[in-house]
């Protein structure tokens, strides 16, 4: 990896998928790190519709999750929201998503150059995903560290998917130990999530009363339940 940002490569697109339930600063940090390190022209944030690997469906509605992503990325011209999975019926498979994004590039007259961004934790499970070779035929993987999880094991990856090791780029940061599960738990306990999510997302969660148990009418709708709420 270069010491600083590299020049933008026209048509090079990063894809960051997830439930974004809710989106938080960790998602934004890794997207920006990948953008700088790889010269991504843009990064698509792709909220999952029905994630096939999750036993429990997302808590917030597709509309709320998309709205939170839009609020979170509004100040970065290189970040875009993609509804490609939300508007598709059935489970959201990564192979379908990256193939469609690559095809859109072809229709626009560009040679597809799609980089799928994921954490070291997700990378470890990648060989068990639906049709992983099909994913790798349509894009390259960009792996970032995840605090509390071991670094990417490229030898194990090559053993599981022979010949595809060269389609993986490993970046060295940032390592942010933060999860949507933790954020939802804090909200459920009445704790603040200020500085863990963008302020516009925090306000949206409070206004929509997401991730919270039933509250009495006296609870002000613009509070996030934490000690610094005003």
mmCIF file of the C-alpha atoms, coordinates in Angstrom:
data_MODEL
# 
_entry.id   MODEL 
# 
loop_
_atom_site.group_PDB 
_atom_site.id 
_atom_site.type_symbol 
_atom_site.label_atom_id 
_atom_site.label_alt_id 
_atom_site.label_comp_id 
_atom_site.label_asym_id 
_atom_site.label_entity_id 
_atom_site.label_seq_id 
_atom_site.pdbx_PDB_ins_code 
_atom_site.Cartn_x 
_atom_site.Cartn_y 
_atom_site.Cartn_z 
_atom_site.occupancy 
_atom_site.B_iso_or_equiv 
_atom_site.pdbx_formal_charge 
_atom_site.auth_seq_id 
_atom_site.auth_comp_id 
_atom_site.auth_asym_id 
_atom_site.auth_atom_id 
_atom_site.pdbx_PDB_model_num 
ATOM 1   C CA . UNK A 1 1   ? 0.000   0.000   0.000   1.00 0.00 ? 1   UNK A CA 1 
ATOM 2   C CA . UNK A 1 2   ? 1.295   3.498   -0.833  1.00 0.00 ? 2   UNK A CA 1 
ATOM 3   C CA . UNK A 1 3   ? 2.326   5.935   1.885   1.00 0.00 ? 3   UNK A CA 1 
ATOM 4   C CA . UNK A 1 4   ? -0.408  8.396   0.951   1.00 0.00 ? 4   UNK A CA 1 
ATOM 5   C CA . UNK A 1 5   ? -3.525  8.715   -1.220  1.00 0.00 ? 5   UNK A CA 1 
ATOM 6   C CA . UNK A 1 6   ? -3.114  7.621   -4.817  1.00 0.00 ? 6   UNK A CA 1 
ATOM 7   C CA . UNK A 1 7   ? -4.615  9.260   -7.879  1.00 0.00 ? 7   UNK A CA 1 
ATOM 8   C CA . UNK A 1 8   ? -8.218  8.442   -8.630  1.00 0.00 ? 8   UNK A CA 1 
ATOM 9   C CA . UNK A 1 9   ? -8.603  5.693   -11.237 1.00 0.00 ? 9   UNK A CA 1 
ATOM 10  C CA . UNK A 1 10  ? -11.585 6.605   -13.439 1.00 0.00 ? 10  UNK A CA 1 
ATOM 11  C CA . UNK A 1 11  ? -14.283 3.954   -13.205 1.00 0.00 ? 11  UNK A CA 1 
ATOM 12  C CA . UNK A 1 12  ? -12.791 2.183   -10.193 1.00 0.00 ? 12  UNK A CA 1 
ATOM 13  C CA . UNK A 1 13  ? -15.685 1.548   -7.823  1.00 0.00 ? 13  UNK A CA 1 
ATOM 14  C CA . UNK A 1 14  ? -15.653 0.349   -4.231  1.00 0.00 ? 14  UNK A CA 1 
ATOM 15  C CA . UNK A 1 15  ? -18.635 -1.564  -2.867  1.00 0.00 ? 15  UNK A CA 1 
ATOM 16  C CA . UNK A 1 16  ? -19.359 -1.666  0.852   1.00 0.00 ? 16  UNK A CA 1 
ATOM 17  C CA . UNK A 1 17  ? -22.298 -3.872  1.704   1.00 0.00 ? 17  UNK A CA 1 
ATOM 18  C CA . UNK A 1 18  ? -23.982 -4.563  5.015   1.00 0.00 ? 18  UNK A CA 1 
ATOM 19  C CA . UNK A 1 19  ? -27.215 -4.301  6.890   1.00 0.00 ? 19  UNK A CA 1 
ATOM 20  C CA . UNK A 1 20  ? -26.217 -0.819  8.161   1.00 0.00 ? 20  UNK A CA 1 
ATOM 21  C CA . UNK A 1 21  ? -28.521 -1.355  11.124  1.00 0.00 ? 21  UNK A CA 1 
ATOM 22  C CA . UNK A 1 22  ? -27.427 1.372   11.802  1.00 0.00 ? 22  UNK A CA 1 
ATOM 23  C CA . UNK A 1 23  ? -24.531 2.732   9.762   1.00 0.00 ? 23  UNK A CA 1 
ATOM 24  C CA . UNK A 1 24  ? -21.757 4.036   12.047  1.00 0.00 ? 24  UNK A CA 1 
ATOM 25  C CA . UNK A 1 25  ? -18.424 5.845   11.922  1.00 0.00 ? 25  UNK A CA 1 
ATOM 26  C CA . UNK A 1 26  ? -16.515 2.585   11.496  1.00 0.00 ? 26  UNK A CA 1 
ATOM 27  C CA . UNK A 1 27  ? -18.245 1.959   8.160   1.00 0.00 ? 27  UNK A CA 1 
ATOM 28  C CA . UNK A 1 28  ? -17.389 5.459   6.993   1.00 0.00 ? 28  UNK A CA 1 
ATOM 29  C CA . UNK A 1 29  ? -13.769 5.203   8.132   1.00 0.00 ? 29  UNK A CA 1 
ATOM 30  C CA . UNK A 1 30  ? -13.035 1.984   6.261   1.00 0.00 ? 30  UNK A CA 1 
ATOM 31  C CA . UNK A 1 31  ? -14.765 3.262   3.115   1.00 0.00 ? 31  UNK A CA 1 
ATOM 32  C CA . UNK A 1 32  ? -12.647 6.405   3.158   1.00 0.00 ? 32  UNK A CA 1 
ATOM 33  C CA . UNK A 1 33  ? -9.456  4.431   3.843   1.00 0.00 ? 33  UNK A CA 1 
ATOM 34  C CA . UNK A 1 34  ? -10.147 2.165   0.860   1.00 0.00 ? 34  UNK A CA 1 
ATOM 35  C CA . UNK A 1 35  ? -10.991 5.154   -1.337  1.00 0.00 ? 35  UNK A CA 1 
ATOM 36  C CA . UNK A 1 36  ? -7.670  6.830   -0.611  1.00 0.00 ? 36  UNK A CA 1 
ATOM 37  C CA . UNK A 1 37  ? -5.501  3.717   -0.731  1.00 0.00 ? 37  UNK A CA 1 
ATOM 38  C CA . UNK A 1 38  ? -6.913  2.369   -3.994  1.00 0.00 ? 38  UNK A CA 1 
ATOM 39  C CA . UNK A 1 39  ? -7.843  5.533   -5.893  1.00 0.00 ? 39  UNK A CA 1 
ATOM 40  C CA . UNK A 1 40  ? -11.551 4.676   -5.919  1.00 0.00 ? 40  UNK A CA 1 
ATOM 41  C CA . UNK A 1 41  ? -13.603 7.087   -7.990  1.00 0.00 ? 41  UNK A CA 1 
ATOM 42  C CA . UNK A 1 42  ? -16.590 6.368   -5.789  1.00 0.00 ? 42  UNK A CA 1 
ATOM 43  C CA . UNK A 1 43  ? -17.749 4.044   -3.050  1.00 0.00 ? 43  UNK A CA 1 
ATOM 44  C CA . UNK A 1 44  ? -21.211 2.523   -3.193  1.00 0.00 ? 44  UNK A CA 1 
ATOM 45  C CA . UNK A 1 45  ? -22.885 1.804   0.136   1.00 0.00 ? 45  UNK A CA 1 
ATOM 46  C CA . UNK A 1 46  ? -25.221 -1.130  -0.479  1.00 0.00 ? 46  UNK A CA 1 
ATOM 47  C CA . UNK A 1 47  ? -27.720 -1.829  2.321   1.00 0.00 ? 47  UNK A CA 1 
ATOM 48  C CA . UNK A 1 48  ? -28.706 -5.493  2.266   1.00 0.00 ? 48  UNK A CA 1 
ATOM 49  C CA . UNK A 1 49  ? -32.304 -6.387  1.613   1.00 0.00 ? 49  UNK A CA 1 
ATOM 50  C CA . UNK A 1 50  ? -32.615 -9.884  3.072   1.00 0.00 ? 50  UNK A CA 1 
ATOM 51  C CA . UNK A 1 51  ? -29.129 -11.073 4.114   1.00 0.00 ? 51  UNK A CA 1 
ATOM 52  C CA . UNK A 1 52  ? -28.990 -14.857 3.572   1.00 0.00 ? 52  UNK A CA 1 
ATOM 53  C CA . UNK A 1 53  ? -26.224 -15.342 6.177   1.00 0.00 ? 53  UNK A CA 1 
ATOM 54  C CA . UNK A 1 54  ? -28.167 -13.797 9.075   1.00 0.00 ? 54  UNK A CA 1 
ATOM 55  C CA . UNK A 1 55  ? -30.540 -15.847 11.187  1.00 0.00 ? 55  UNK A CA 1 
ATOM 56  C CA . UNK A 1 56  ? -32.293 -12.666 12.357  1.00 0.00 ? 56  UNK A CA 1 
ATOM 57  C CA . UNK A 1 57  ? -33.604 -10.063 9.943   1.00 0.00 ? 57  UNK A CA 1 
ATOM 58  C CA . UNK A 1 58  ? -32.456 -6.448  10.318  1.00 0.00 ? 58  UNK A CA 1 
ATOM 59  C CA . UNK A 1 59  ? -34.323 -4.557  13.034  1.00 0.00 ? 59  UNK A CA 1 
ATOM 60  C CA . UNK A 1 60  ? -34.816 -1.249  11.225  1.00 0.00 ? 60  UNK A CA 1 
ATOM 61  C CA . UNK A 1 61  ? -36.873 -1.233  8.034   1.00 0.00 ? 61  UNK A CA 1 
ATOM 62  C CA . UNK A 1 62  ? -35.199 -1.063  4.617   1.00 0.00 ? 62  UNK A CA 1 
ATOM 63  C CA . UNK A 1 63  ? -36.470 2.504   4.255   1.00 0.00 ? 63  UNK A CA 1 
ATOM 64  C CA . UNK A 1 64  ? -34.964 3.559   7.593   1.00 0.00 ? 64  UNK A CA 1 
ATOM 65  C CA . UNK A 1 65  ? -31.624 1.884   6.896   1.00 0.00 ? 65  UNK A CA 1 
ATOM 66  C CA . UNK A 1 66  ? -31.386 3.511   3.466   1.00 0.00 ? 66  UNK A CA 1 
ATOM 67  C CA . UNK A 1 67  ? -32.304 6.890   4.948   1.00 0.00 ? 67  UNK A CA 1 
ATOM 68  C CA . UNK A 1 68  ? -29.595 6.588   7.595   1.00 0.00 ? 68  UNK A CA 1 
ATOM 69  C CA . UNK A 1 69  ? -26.983 5.711   4.970   1.00 0.00 ? 69  UNK A CA 1 
ATOM 70  C CA . UNK A 1 70  ? -28.017 8.696   2.861   1.00 0.00 ? 70  UNK A CA 1 
ATOM 71  C CA . UNK A 1 71  ? -27.676 11.008  5.865   1.00 0.00 ? 71  UNK A CA 1 
ATOM 72  C CA . UNK A 1 72  ? -24.307 9.551   6.855   1.00 0.00 ? 72  UNK A CA 1 
ATOM 73  C CA . UNK A 1 73  ? -22.678 9.969   3.443   1.00 0.00 ? 73  UNK A CA 1 
ATOM 74  C CA . UNK A 1 74  ? -24.260 13.259  2.409   1.00 0.00 ? 74  UNK A CA 1 
ATOM 75  C CA . UNK A 1 75  ? -21.085 15.295  2.952   1.00 0.00 ? 75  UNK A CA 1 
ATOM 76  C CA . UNK A 1 76  ? -18.783 13.068  0.868   1.00 0.00 ? 76  UNK A CA 1 
ATOM 77  C CA . UNK A 1 77  ? -19.107 13.531  -2.895  1.00 0.00 ? 77  UNK A CA 1 
ATOM 78  C CA . UNK A 1 78  ? -17.313 10.221  -3.522  1.00 0.00 ? 78  UNK A CA 1 
ATOM 79  C CA . UNK A 1 79  ? -19.871 8.205   -1.536  1.00 0.00 ? 79  UNK A CA 1 
ATOM 80  C CA . UNK A 1 80  ? -23.175 7.035   -3.053  1.00 0.00 ? 80  UNK A CA 1 
ATOM 81  C CA . UNK A 1 81  ? -26.152 5.042   -1.793  1.00 0.00 ? 81  UNK A CA 1 
ATOM 82  C CA . UNK A 1 82  ? -27.140 2.050   -3.918  1.00 0.00 ? 82  UNK A CA 1 
ATOM 83  C CA . UNK A 1 83  ? -30.581 0.483   -3.507  1.00 0.00 ? 83  UNK A CA 1 
ATOM 84  C CA . UNK A 1 84  ? -29.632 -2.448  -5.745  1.00 0.00 ? 84  UNK A CA 1 
ATOM 85  C CA . UNK A 1 85  ? -30.331 -5.026  -3.021  1.00 0.00 ? 85  UNK A CA 1 
ATOM 86  C CA . UNK A 1 86  ? -33.221 -3.253  -1.327  1.00 0.00 ? 86  UNK A CA 1 
ATOM 87  C CA . UNK A 1 87  ? -35.164 -3.074  -4.593  1.00 0.00 ? 87  UNK A CA 1 
ATOM 88  C CA . UNK A 1 88  ? -34.565 -6.725  -5.480  1.00 0.00 ? 88  UNK A CA 1 
ATOM 89  C CA . UNK A 1 89  ? -36.857 -9.509  -4.298  1.00 0.00 ? 89  UNK A CA 1 
ATOM 90  C CA . UNK A 1 90  ? -35.469 -12.444 -2.343  1.00 0.00 ? 90  UNK A CA 1 
ATOM 91  C CA . UNK A 1 91  ? -32.125 -12.925 -0.579  1.00 0.00 ? 91  UNK A CA 1 
ATOM 92  C CA . UNK A 1 92  ? -29.280 -10.493 -1.275  1.00 0.00 ? 92  UNK A CA 1 
ATOM 93  C CA . UNK A 1 93  ? -26.362 -12.448 -2.731  1.00 0.00 ? 93  UNK A CA 1 
ATOM 94  C CA . UNK A 1 94  ? -23.070 -10.624 -3.241  1.00 0.00 ? 94  UNK A CA 1 
ATOM 95  C CA . UNK A 1 95  ? -22.424 -12.399 -6.555  1.00 0.00 ? 95  UNK A CA 1 
ATOM 96  C CA . UNK A 1 96  ? -25.597 -10.931 -8.054  1.00 0.00 ? 96  UNK A CA 1 
ATOM 97  C CA . UNK A 1 97  ? -24.771 -7.470  -6.717  1.00 0.00 ? 97  UNK A CA 1 
ATOM 98  C CA . UNK A 1 98  ? -21.199 -7.175  -7.981  1.00 0.00 ? 98  UNK A CA 1 
ATOM 99  C CA . UNK A 1 99  ? -22.087 -8.660  -11.364 1.00 0.00 ? 99  UNK A CA 1 
ATOM 100 C CA . UNK A 1 100 ? -24.827 -6.098  -11.803 1.00 0.00 ? 100 UNK A CA 1 
ATOM 101 C CA . UNK A 1 101 ? -22.539 -3.229  -10.771 1.00 0.00 ? 101 UNK A CA 1 
ATOM 102 C CA . UNK A 1 102 ? -19.878 -4.455  -13.213 1.00 0.00 ? 102 UNK A CA 1 
ATOM 103 C CA . UNK A 1 103 ? -22.495 -4.701  -15.976 1.00 0.00 ? 103 UNK A CA 1 
ATOM 104 C CA . UNK A 1 104 ? -23.574 -1.121  -15.309 1.00 0.00 ? 104 UNK A CA 1 
ATOM 105 C CA . UNK A 1 105 ? -19.968 -0.048  -15.843 1.00 0.00 ? 105 UNK A CA 1 
ATOM 106 C CA . UNK A 1 106 ? -19.848 -1.887  -19.167 1.00 0.00 ? 106 UNK A CA 1 
ATOM 107 C CA . UNK A 1 107 ? -23.045 -0.210  -20.335 1.00 0.00 ? 107 UNK A CA 1 
ATOM 108 C CA . UNK A 1 108 ? -21.456 3.136   -19.480 1.00 0.00 ? 108 UNK A CA 1 
ATOM 109 C CA . UNK A 1 109 ? -18.499 2.274   -21.711 1.00 0.00 ? 109 UNK A CA 1 
ATOM 110 C CA . UNK A 1 110 ? -15.991 1.488   -18.940 1.00 0.00 ? 110 UNK A CA 1 
ATOM 111 C CA . UNK A 1 111 ? -13.898 -1.584  -18.257 1.00 0.00 ? 111 UNK A CA 1 
ATOM 112 C CA . UNK A 1 112 ? -15.348 -2.901  -14.961 1.00 0.00 ? 112 UNK A CA 1 
ATOM 113 C CA . UNK A 1 113 ? -13.054 -2.383  -11.977 1.00 0.00 ? 113 UNK A CA 1 
ATOM 114 C CA . UNK A 1 114 ? -15.072 -3.278  -8.887  1.00 0.00 ? 114 UNK A CA 1 
ATOM 115 C CA . UNK A 1 115 ? -13.522 -3.610  -5.431  1.00 0.00 ? 115 UNK A CA 1 
ATOM 116 C CA . UNK A 1 116 ? -15.622 -5.267  -2.742  1.00 0.00 ? 116 UNK A CA 1 
ATOM 117 C CA . UNK A 1 117 ? -14.709 -3.944  0.727   1.00 0.00 ? 117 UNK A CA 1 
ATOM 118 C CA . UNK A 1 118 ? -15.015 -6.226  3.747   1.00 0.00 ? 118 UNK A CA 1 
ATOM 119 C CA . UNK A 1 119 ? -13.551 -6.777  7.188   1.00 0.00 ? 119 UNK A CA 1 
ATOM 120 C CA . UNK A 1 120 ? -11.046 -9.464  8.164   1.00 0.00 ? 120 UNK A CA 1 
ATOM 121 C CA . UNK A 1 121 ? -13.858 -11.152 10.086  1.00 0.00 ? 121 UNK A CA 1 
ATOM 122 C CA . UNK A 1 122 ? -16.070 -11.348 6.984   1.00 0.00 ? 122 UNK A CA 1 
ATOM 123 C CA . UNK A 1 123 ? -13.109 -12.365 4.824   1.00 0.00 ? 123 UNK A CA 1 
ATOM 124 C CA . UNK A 1 124 ? -12.490 -15.427 7.007   1.00 0.00 ? 124 UNK A CA 1 
ATOM 125 C CA . UNK A 1 125 ? -16.001 -16.644 6.206   1.00 0.00 ? 125 UNK A CA 1 
ATOM 126 C CA . UNK A 1 126 ? -15.912 -15.650 2.524   1.00 0.00 ? 126 UNK A CA 1 
ATOM 127 C CA . UNK A 1 127 ? -15.215 -19.174 1.125   1.00 0.00 ? 127 UNK A CA 1 
ATOM 128 C CA . UNK A 1 128 ? -18.545 -20.281 2.641   1.00 0.00 ? 128 UNK A CA 1 
ATOM 129 C CA . UNK A 1 129 ? -20.518 -17.518 0.904   1.00 0.00 ? 129 UNK A CA 1 
ATOM 130 C CA . UNK A 1 130 ? -22.856 -18.315 -1.958  1.00 0.00 ? 130 UNK A CA 1 
ATOM 131 C CA . UNK A 1 131 ? -20.772 -18.861 -5.135  1.00 0.00 ? 131 UNK A CA 1 
ATOM 132 C CA . UNK A 1 132 ? -17.567 -17.162 -3.941  1.00 0.00 ? 132 UNK A CA 1 
ATOM 133 C CA . UNK A 1 133 ? -15.733 -17.882 -7.211  1.00 0.00 ? 133 UNK A CA 1 
ATOM 134 C CA . UNK A 1 134 ? -18.456 -16.029 -9.078  1.00 0.00 ? 134 UNK A CA 1 
ATOM 135 C CA . UNK A 1 135 ? -17.958 -13.050 -6.779  1.00 0.00 ? 135 UNK A CA 1 
ATOM 136 C CA . UNK A 1 136 ? -14.205 -13.067 -7.428  1.00 0.00 ? 136 UNK A CA 1 
ATOM 137 C CA . UNK A 1 137 ? -14.728 -13.283 -11.183 1.00 0.00 ? 137 UNK A CA 1 
ATOM 138 C CA . UNK A 1 138 ? -16.625 -9.978  -11.060 1.00 0.00 ? 138 UNK A CA 1 
ATOM 139 C CA . UNK A 1 139 ? -14.565 -8.038  -8.523  1.00 0.00 ? 139 UNK A CA 1 
ATOM 140 C CA . UNK A 1 140 ? -11.489 -7.903  -6.331  1.00 0.00 ? 140 UNK A CA 1 
ATOM 141 C CA . UNK A 1 141 ? -11.658 -8.083  -2.536  1.00 0.00 ? 141 UNK A CA 1 
ATOM 142 C CA . UNK A 1 142 ? -10.343 -5.336  -0.283  1.00 0.00 ? 142 UNK A CA 1 
ATOM 143 C CA . UNK A 1 143 ? -9.837  -6.526  3.293   1.00 0.00 ? 143 UNK A CA 1 
ATOM 144 C CA . UNK A 1 144 ? -9.488  -4.243  6.305   1.00 0.00 ? 144 UNK A CA 1 
ATOM 145 C CA . UNK A 1 145 ? -8.637  -5.202  9.887   1.00 0.00 ? 145 UNK A CA 1 
ATOM 146 C CA . UNK A 1 146 ? -11.299 -5.741  12.522  1.00 0.00 ? 146 UNK A CA 1 
ATOM 147 C CA . UNK A 1 147 ? -10.304 -5.154  16.138  1.00 0.00 ? 147 UNK A CA 1 
ATOM 148 C CA . UNK A 1 148 ? -10.603 -8.349  18.165  1.00 0.00 ? 148 UNK A CA 1 
ATOM 149 C CA . UNK A 1 149 ? -10.240 -10.623 15.130  1.00 0.00 ? 149 UNK A CA 1 
ATOM 150 C CA . UNK A 1 150 ? -7.100  -12.226 13.643  1.00 0.00 ? 150 UNK A CA 1 
ATOM 151 C CA . UNK A 1 151 ? -5.550  -10.743 10.485  1.00 0.00 ? 151 UNK A CA 1 
ATOM 152 C CA . UNK A 1 152 ? -6.537  -12.162 7.091   1.00 0.00 ? 152 UNK A CA 1 
ATOM 153 C CA . UNK A 1 153 ? -5.159  -15.647 6.437   1.00 0.00 ? 153 UNK A CA 1 
ATOM 154 C CA . UNK A 1 154 ? -4.274  -15.520 2.746   1.00 0.00 ? 154 UNK A CA 1 
ATOM 155 C CA . UNK A 1 155 ? -2.860  -19.045 2.723   1.00 0.00 ? 155 UNK A CA 1 
ATOM 156 C CA . UNK A 1 156 ? -6.135  -20.484 3.994   1.00 0.00 ? 156 UNK A CA 1 
ATOM 157 C CA . UNK A 1 157 ? -8.015  -18.391 1.437   1.00 0.00 ? 157 UNK A CA 1 
ATOM 158 C CA . UNK A 1 158 ? -5.860  -19.693 -1.434  1.00 0.00 ? 158 UNK A CA 1 
ATOM 159 C CA . UNK A 1 159 ? -6.302  -23.261 -0.186  1.00 0.00 ? 159 UNK A CA 1 
ATOM 160 C CA . UNK A 1 160 ? -10.091 -22.834 -0.154  1.00 0.00 ? 160 UNK A CA 1 
ATOM 161 C CA . UNK A 1 161 ? -10.253 -20.962 -3.478  1.00 0.00 ? 161 UNK A CA 1 
ATOM 162 C CA . UNK A 1 162 ? -7.179  -21.953 -5.525  1.00 0.00 ? 162 UNK A CA 1 
ATOM 163 C CA . UNK A 1 163 ? -6.009  -19.356 -8.003  1.00 0.00 ? 163 UNK A CA 1 
ATOM 164 C CA . UNK A 1 164 ? -7.901  -16.449 -6.486  1.00 0.00 ? 164 UNK A CA 1 
ATOM 165 C CA . UNK A 1 165 ? -5.366  -15.241 -3.917  1.00 0.00 ? 165 UNK A CA 1 
ATOM 166 C CA . UNK A 1 166 ? -4.143  -12.580 -6.325  1.00 0.00 ? 166 UNK A CA 1 
ATOM 167 C CA . UNK A 1 167 ? -7.556  -10.939 -6.310  1.00 0.00 ? 167 UNK A CA 1 
ATOM 168 C CA . UNK A 1 168 ? -7.242  -9.889  -2.661  1.00 0.00 ? 168 UNK A CA 1 
ATOM 169 C CA . UNK A 1 169 ? -5.788  -6.609  -1.381  1.00 0.00 ? 169 UNK A CA 1 
ATOM 170 C CA . UNK A 1 170 ? -5.171  -6.256  2.352   1.00 0.00 ? 170 UNK A CA 1 
ATOM 171 C CA . UNK A 1 171 ? -5.086  -2.771  3.872   1.00 0.00 ? 171 UNK A CA 1 
ATOM 172 C CA . UNK A 1 172 ? -3.597  -2.061  7.288   1.00 0.00 ? 172 UNK A CA 1 
ATOM 173 C CA . UNK A 1 173 ? -6.227  0.193   8.796   1.00 0.00 ? 173 UNK A CA 1 
ATOM 174 C CA . UNK A 1 174 ? -8.088  1.755   10.313  1.00 0.00 ? 174 UNK A CA 1 
ATOM 175 C CA . UNK A 1 175 ? -8.854  -0.807  13.001  1.00 0.00 ? 175 UNK A CA 1 
ATOM 176 C CA . UNK A 1 176 ? -12.030 0.376   14.708  1.00 0.00 ? 176 UNK A CA 1 
ATOM 177 C CA . UNK A 1 177 ? -13.694 -1.800  17.315  1.00 0.00 ? 177 UNK A CA 1 
ATOM 178 C CA . UNK A 1 178 ? -17.305 -0.821  16.838  1.00 0.00 ? 178 UNK A CA 1 
ATOM 179 C CA . UNK A 1 179 ? -20.372 -2.740  15.750  1.00 0.00 ? 179 UNK A CA 1 
ATOM 180 C CA . UNK A 1 180 ? -23.995 -1.998  14.988  1.00 0.00 ? 180 UNK A CA 1 
ATOM 181 C CA . UNK A 1 181 ? -24.916 -4.590  17.616  1.00 0.00 ? 181 UNK A CA 1 
ATOM 182 C CA . UNK A 1 182 ? -23.106 -2.544  20.260  1.00 0.00 ? 182 UNK A CA 1 
ATOM 183 C CA . UNK A 1 183 ? -24.808 0.646   19.113  1.00 0.00 ? 183 UNK A CA 1 
ATOM 184 C CA . UNK A 1 184 ? -28.264 -0.928  19.226  1.00 0.00 ? 184 UNK A CA 1 
ATOM 185 C CA . UNK A 1 185 ? -27.534 -2.277  22.704  1.00 0.00 ? 185 UNK A CA 1 
ATOM 186 C CA . UNK A 1 186 ? -26.477 1.161   23.943  1.00 0.00 ? 186 UNK A CA 1 
ATOM 187 C CA . UNK A 1 187 ? -29.629 2.747   22.586  1.00 0.00 ? 187 UNK A CA 1 
ATOM 188 C CA . UNK A 1 188 ? -31.726 0.005   24.166  1.00 0.00 ? 188 UNK A CA 1 
ATOM 189 C CA . UNK A 1 189 ? -30.134 0.783   27.548  1.00 0.00 ? 189 UNK A CA 1 
ATOM 190 C CA . UNK A 1 190 ? -30.759 4.505   27.166  1.00 0.00 ? 190 UNK A CA 1 
ATOM 191 C CA . UNK A 1 191 ? -27.072 5.343   26.591  1.00 0.00 ? 191 UNK A CA 1 
ATOM 192 C CA . UNK A 1 192 ? -25.727 7.938   24.177  1.00 0.00 ? 192 UNK A CA 1 
ATOM 193 C CA . UNK A 1 193 ? -24.374 6.982   20.759  1.00 0.00 ? 193 UNK A CA 1 
ATOM 194 C CA . UNK A 1 194 ? -23.114 10.466  20.015  1.00 0.00 ? 194 UNK A CA 1 
ATOM 195 C CA . UNK A 1 195 ? -19.730 10.294  18.212  1.00 0.00 ? 195 UNK A CA 1 
ATOM 196 C CA . UNK A 1 196 ? -20.353 6.622   17.376  1.00 0.00 ? 196 UNK A CA 1 
ATOM 197 C CA . UNK A 1 197 ? -22.689 7.473   14.508  1.00 0.00 ? 197 UNK A CA 1 
ATOM 198 C CA . UNK A 1 198 ? -22.855 10.672  12.427  1.00 0.00 ? 198 UNK A CA 1 
ATOM 199 C CA . UNK A 1 199 ? -24.904 13.348  14.163  1.00 0.00 ? 199 UNK A CA 1 
ATOM 200 C CA . UNK A 1 200 ? -27.580 13.293  11.444  1.00 0.00 ? 200 UNK A CA 1 
ATOM 201 C CA . UNK A 1 201 ? -27.966 9.546   11.963  1.00 0.00 ? 201 UNK A CA 1 
ATOM 202 C CA . UNK A 1 202 ? -28.157 9.960   15.742  1.00 0.00 ? 202 UNK A CA 1 
ATOM 203 C CA . UNK A 1 203 ? -30.918 12.539  15.310  1.00 0.00 ? 203 UNK A CA 1 
ATOM 204 C CA . UNK A 1 204 ? -32.800 10.300  12.872  1.00 0.00 ? 204 UNK A CA 1 
ATOM 205 C CA . UNK A 1 205 ? -32.640 7.328   15.250  1.00 0.00 ? 205 UNK A CA 1 
ATOM 206 C CA . UNK A 1 206 ? -33.942 9.498   18.082  1.00 0.00 ? 206 UNK A CA 1 
ATOM 207 C CA . UNK A 1 207 ? -36.728 11.014  15.995  1.00 0.00 ? 207 UNK A CA 1 
ATOM 208 C CA . UNK A 1 208 ? -37.847 7.629   14.684  1.00 0.00 ? 208 UNK A CA 1 
ATOM 209 C CA . UNK A 1 209 ? -37.328 5.974   18.120  1.00 0.00 ? 209 UNK A CA 1 
ATOM 210 C CA . UNK A 1 210 ? -35.372 3.145   16.541  1.00 0.00 ? 210 UNK A CA 1 
ATOM 211 C CA . UNK A 1 211 ? -33.807 0.306   18.544  1.00 0.00 ? 211 UNK A CA 1 
ATOM 212 C CA . UNK A 1 212 ? -35.543 1.369   21.749  1.00 0.00 ? 212 UNK A CA 1 
ATOM 213 C CA . UNK A 1 213 ? -37.970 -0.397  24.075  1.00 0.00 ? 213 UNK A CA 1 
ATOM 214 C CA . UNK A 1 214 ? -41.380 1.131   24.628  1.00 0.00 ? 214 UNK A CA 1 
ATOM 215 C CA . UNK A 1 215 ? -41.135 4.607   26.178  1.00 0.00 ? 215 UNK A CA 1 
ATOM 216 C CA . UNK A 1 216 ? -43.644 6.690   28.038  1.00 0.00 ? 216 UNK A CA 1 
ATOM 217 C CA . UNK A 1 217 ? -44.998 9.876   26.486  1.00 0.00 ? 217 UNK A CA 1 
ATOM 218 C CA . UNK A 1 218 ? -42.779 12.075  28.637  1.00 0.00 ? 218 UNK A CA 1 
ATOM 219 C CA . UNK A 1 219 ? -39.612 10.957  26.853  1.00 0.00 ? 219 UNK A CA 1 
ATOM 220 C CA . UNK A 1 220 ? -38.623 13.786  24.485  1.00 0.00 ? 220 UNK A CA 1 
ATOM 221 C CA . UNK A 1 221 ? -38.511 12.579  20.850  1.00 0.00 ? 221 UNK A CA 1 
ATOM 222 C CA . UNK A 1 222 ? -35.234 14.414  20.072  1.00 0.00 ? 222 UNK A CA 1 
ATOM 223 C CA . UNK A 1 223 ? -33.260 12.684  22.838  1.00 0.00 ? 223 UNK A CA 1 
ATOM 224 C CA . UNK A 1 224 ? -30.961 9.753   22.203  1.00 0.00 ? 224 UNK A CA 1 
ATOM 225 C CA . UNK A 1 225 ? -31.360 8.704   25.807  1.00 0.00 ? 225 UNK A CA 1 
ATOM 226 C CA . UNK A 1 226 ? -27.795 9.488   26.837  1.00 0.00 ? 226 UNK A CA 1 
ATOM 227 C CA . UNK A 1 227 ? -26.431 11.882  29.449  1.00 0.00 ? 227 UNK A CA 1 
ATOM 228 C CA . UNK A 1 228 ? -25.421 14.410  26.792  1.00 0.00 ? 228 UNK A CA 1 
ATOM 229 C CA . UNK A 1 229 ? -28.810 14.525  25.098  1.00 0.00 ? 229 UNK A CA 1 
ATOM 230 C CA . UNK A 1 230 ? -30.337 17.967  24.802  1.00 0.00 ? 230 UNK A CA 1 
# 
